[in-house]
Amino acid sequence: MRRTLTILMVLMLGGALTAGAAVSNMTLDHAGTLYRLQPKDDRLVLSIGAPDVEPLEVPVPWTTGVEASYLLVDVDEATGTVVAAWQQAMGETGSRVMLATWKQGTWFGPVVVAGNDGAPAVHPTLLVHDTPMTKTDEDGNVTGSWVSSRIHLAWWQDPAADEGGRAFYATTTLDTTGLPDMSQLDPVEMGSLAPWGTTCNLRENSSGLTYPRLFVDAESGDVHLAFVSFTDCMFDVVPLHDQPATEDDTATGQRRRTVVVFGRSNVVPGRAKMVFIRPGLHLNEADFAVGHNLSIVLYWNGPENESVQYMTMNSGESSEVKTLPLSSTLNRQAAVELVRRLAQ
C-alpha cells in the first residue's frame, strides 16, 4: 500500500548557499574514519579506514559477479550505520537501484529499490541526514526530543522512453539499531506532483540532465531535490522537510515516527521552485548547478564544441542564452568552472 507523504501549503525557499557536495563512493565521518565502496575481487567491498588502524574490508553480500556502477556511500553518525547504494545492470538494457546498510559487522540487504518493473532505473543519488526533532503538547510544552535519521534516494527511471524518462524519489528512516524501515520506502514519481503536462523538446543530447541532485540547504537545514522534467520543460527544486508525524507515536524504542513533507509553492502543488526552460535548445552534454538562493545555472556545449553556452535561473526567471567562447587560454573545464560559480 502506498504511503502518502504529507504536503504543506507553504513556499519553502532557502536564502543561502546550498551546502554539501554530492555523495560519492567515499565519505568521511567526524571521527576521521574513511568509508569507501569499491569493486574488488569480482564483488563490491566496503572499506573502513579508521585513523591509525589498518583498513577493514567487508564484502557486500550477494554482489559477486554483479556489474555495479554509480557507487555511493554515506554514514549516519547518530546510529553508526553505513548506507550504500549503487546501480546494478540487468541483462543488456536493464538496470536497477540497490540499497544496503552495515552496522557493527552486520549487513541489511542488498534490496532492490527500483528497476524490477521493467523500467530501467539509473543514475542514483544518495544522502543520509539527521534532523533534531521535538514534540509539543497543546500548550506548546516540549514532551519529547529525538533525532530522525533518514535515508534519501533519488534516481532517473526509463531514460529510453519517448518522453526521456523521469525523476523518482524514495525515503526511509533508520531505527535505533540502524535498520531501515522498508515499509516507508515507497518511490514517488516527482513529475506526478504537477497538475499539468506539456509537450516540449529537451531530449536532444541532453542525457546529462538525467542526474537528480540531493543536497542540504545551509539556511533551512532541509534536504532538497533538484531535477529536470523533460515533459514540462522545467527545473524543479523541492524541499524535503522532515517533521514529526501527526498521528500517535507508533515507533519502537526511543525513535518516533517522522514524515517527509514536500515543499509547496503558491502556484504548483508539491513544487518549491520551478524554472521553465526554453523548448528546442540543443543541449549538447548539458549539466546544471544549484547555488545561492536555490539559483540554477544550466550549461551545455555550443556549436562545434567551440564554446560553453549557459542560462542563469533565479526567482522563477531565466536569462537569455549566453556564450563563453573557448580558446587556447580557456579550455572547457575552466569555462565550466567559471559558469558554475554563477550559481554561488
Salt bridges, closest charged atoms under 4 A:
GLU57 OE1 - LYS40 NZ 2.77
GLU77 OE2 - HIS30 ND1 2.64
GLU163 OE2 - ARG166 NH1 3.39
ASP186 OD1 - ARG2 NH1 3.58
GLU189 OE2 - ARG166 NE 3.60
GLU204 OE1 - HIS282 ND1 2.99
ASP222 OD1 - HIS241 ND1 2.89
ASP232 OD2 - ARG271 NH2 3.57
ASP236 OD2 - ARG271 NH1 2.48
ASP242 OD2 - ARG150 NE 3.17
GLU247 OE2 - ARG257 NH1 2.21
ASP249 OD2 - ARG256 NE 3.88
ASP287 OD1 - ARG213 NH2 2.49
GLU320 OE1 - ARG278 NH2 3.16
